[in-house]
Amino acid sequence: MKHHHSIFMIRKSRCSNAIVHVALFCLLMNSSHLVLSQSDPAVMVVDVSKPVADVQPTMWGIFFEDINFGADGGLYAELVKNRSFEFDVPMMGWTEQNKGKFSINRESGSMLIMNGTLKASNPRFARVTINSDKGYGITNEGFRGMGIKKDVSYNFSVWASQSSGDAMKMRIELVDAAGKVLGEGAVTPSGKEWKKYEVSILANGTEPKGKLNIWFEGKGTVDLDMVSLFPSDTWKKRANGLRADLVQLLADMKPGFLRFPGGCIVEGRDLDTRYQWKKTVGQLENREQMINRWNTEFAHRPAPDYFQSFGLGFFEYFQLAEDIGAEPLPILSCGMACQFNTAEVVPMDQLDPYIQDALDLIEFANGDINTEWGKLRNSMGHPTPFSLKMIGVGNEQWGPQYIERYQAFVKALKSKYPAIKIVTSNGPFPEGELFEYADKELRGMNADIIDEHYYNKPEWFLKNSTRYDKYDRKGPKIFAGEYAAQSVATVSPDNKNNWECALAEAAFMTGLERNAEVVTMCSYAPLFAHSEGWQWTPDLIWFNNLKAYGTPNYYVQKLFSLNKGTHVLPMLMGNTPVTGQQGLYASAVLDKNSGEVVLKIVNASAEPKQSNVELRGAKQASASGKFSMIGSETLSGVNGFDQPMAISPKEGTVAMKGKKINLTLPPHSFSVIRVKVN
Ligand code: AHR
């Protein structure tokens, strides 16, 4: 063991990349340099000639929720917080300025929040009155600052109406935390009619804590709404776009599906604050902003400035799914608010509007452009359908009230759209009374896909790698919709995305893969967290205003997804699947497209393990295979902004001995091996 640690240490302290590969290569080969475990080699047999089930293309996907500033302040690239003054405290995020000092000289100018209308769904706007040219301005602080990048252009826009006096010039500045100007531009609103004004500003410096200043010149009154600032380098350079670095991390996973928009956010703390997709589509300025339920959820992580602008709405989610090649999976409210909060339910005789929302969503996604909702999709720039195949009814609901409502949804959805698959929930826990009740009821109704959630300690994940071995092959399919190993406890703010958790998830995932006949979709949750704006840990991807990194858990998910294969192969130790014997967990698939066998092996023990894998049933195997291995010196190892790839896959090759692979698996490691076979 000491010896292995020293190899990792060489890697960290003074090795070039080439030596890293040699070191890892040695680890995986049956090298005589290594001190081997004293126990017998683990002998595993993969029967290449006996695929037992298909692996669905949807197998490994993404769960997105607007939690931890995942949308506003995160994926959605808007830099202005509270752009339309609709937060409960309408000036939140904004300050008035007089020549850079935070004092308000009412003689020079003032700002009032009016409750009039640009649009009925967006009633508030700001009225700025300038009395003298002493230098009145307003500043937006962004989401824990604004990330500004040198040589990138920023598109400023504002809806404005000049209500009296001269046409006033608005001088727009991007500034760093100390107030140094990084770029400027100007717009001059004129005329009473509400119009959109735009200017592009090139930044001459990089700053994680930037701000936006607007200085007013002239005398008069101007009304402002939808004050916006977007970087020009959004994903696919789209206006109203997404942060390219964050989308790239998702695209790199080649996810099979994208579930949106949550999570509990779908349910709302009460029914009024449930997610309503119709309010998130169409013109931006018409979308009705709402509090984010995570604003007040945890007293230990209050987020009073967390709202949903819905600039990232259902159209944008569908578009994102399409961009990254993922099947869209929208989840809708089933007429029940979060049962951990108010547990409000809509009476059964008033459920129709909720069901209608689901029917209309299918039309929005798939309908002809002459249908009511298909027409709206077309008007937003997407005439071709989004090819929606599944829809979720409720998030983590439980009890007879859910079953009753779910049945009503199924009846209506299946009679109009028989081909659509319905994802149902069996509550927040993977066992216990609520789980068993829902499981029995849903199986009784022959549900299409049941969503199971597990937030548990790493030991639970190791123990449950056999969870699906006995599930009914002919029953409903399973969507492992939310899982994450918790290093401390569920919802503890001290949870870490450490290697121990990621490794336990990898072990558990070999069980998901082995049971791909039943488990057809899987996703880690939550997905994103802003390093200063989070409410929930652990999370798959962390970001600040300029950077982002994947956690060790991200690299585990990614390795499974990039190596999902097409067919499950039996992989046995003795006569049983590899589910913890000698600390090993393993699964195998065939990739018919590339003609490769793909092995996934977790060594969860603290010892190196000598392992011999035989590819039985293959006529021939290539002389060498490829491997990717993730390991860490310590189980508590994590990635961070300064060492984003510390725990990430290292690649290499492994020699074959005929149809056998002899490996020495490092302690606490996860390896993926690909070998071409005939
Ligand atoms: O992923 C965080 C939360 O965990 C989700 O919103 C909810 O579905 C689950 O309880």
Residues whose N, C-alpha, C, O or C-beta is under 5 A from the ligand:
A	BS01	AHR	G263 C264 I265 E396 A525 P526
